[in-house]
Amino acid sequence: MESLFLLIPLSLVLVGLLAWILRWSVKNGQFDDLDGPGQAILMDDDAPEAGNSRKSTQKH
């Protein structure tokens, strides 16, 4: 029974801390764009340079 006098306030403090961290992260925009960084990795940014393009050097 004595342990409940320690564990209940400790759990309430922990829940309050977690709620504050969640509120802070939402307020600072941590959850604004969840798909963008994952999609950015998949995008191909290896476009050939204008002078080295194969289409401009090929003859038909």
C-alpha positions as CSV (number, residue, x, y, z in Angstrom):
1,M,0.0,0.0,0.0
2,E,2.9,2.4,0.7
3,S,4.2,1.9,-2.8
4,L,1.0,3.3,-4.2
5,F,1.7,6.6,-2.5
6,L,4.9,6.8,-4.5
7,L,3.8,5.2,-7.8
8,I,0.6,7.1,-8.4
9,P,2.2,10.6,-8.2
10,L,5.2,9.4,-10.1
11,S,2.9,8.1,-12.9
12,L,0.9,11.3,-13.0
13,V,4.1,13.3,-13.3
14,L,5.2,11.0,-16.2
15,V,1.9,11.4,-18.0
16,G,2.1,15.1,-17.6
17,L,5.7,15.2,-19.0
18,L,4.7,13.1,-22.0
19,A,1.6,15.3,-22.6
20,W,3.9,18.4,-22.5
21,I,6.4,16.8,-24.9
22,L,3.6,15.9,-27.3
23,R,2.1,19.4,-27.2
24,W,5.6,20.9,-27.7
25,S,6.2,18.7,-30.8
26,V,2.9,19.4,-32.4
27,K,3.3,23.2,-31.7
28,N,6.7,23.2,-33.3
29,G,5.6,21.4,-36.5
30,Q,7.2,18.0,-36.0
31,F,4.1,16.3,-37.4
32,D,3.3,18.7,-40.3
33,D,4.7,16.6,-43.2
34,L,5.1,13.0,-42.4
35,D,5.4,11.7,-45.9
36,G,7.7,14.3,-47.5
37,P,11.1,13.2,-46.1
38,G,10.3,9.6,-47.0
39,Q,9.3,10.5,-50.5
40,A,12.3,12.8,-51.0
41,I,14.6,9.9,-50.6
42,L,12.9,8.0,-53.4
43,M,13.0,11.0,-55.9
44,D,15.7,10.7,-58.5
45,D,17.8,13.8,-58.5
46,D,20.5,12.4,-60.9
47,A,19.3,14.3,-64.0
48,P,22.0,14.6,-66.6
49,E,23.7,18.0,-67.1
50,A,22.6,20.1,-70.0
51,G,25.9,19.7,-72.0
52,N,26.2,16.0,-71.4
53,S,22.8,14.8,-72.4
54,R,22.7,11.8,-74.8
55,K,19.7,13.1,-76.7
56,S,21.6,16.2,-77.8
57,T,24.6,14.2,-79.1
58,Q,22.6,11.4,-80.9
59,K,21.9,11.7,-84.7
60,H,18.9,10.2,-86.4
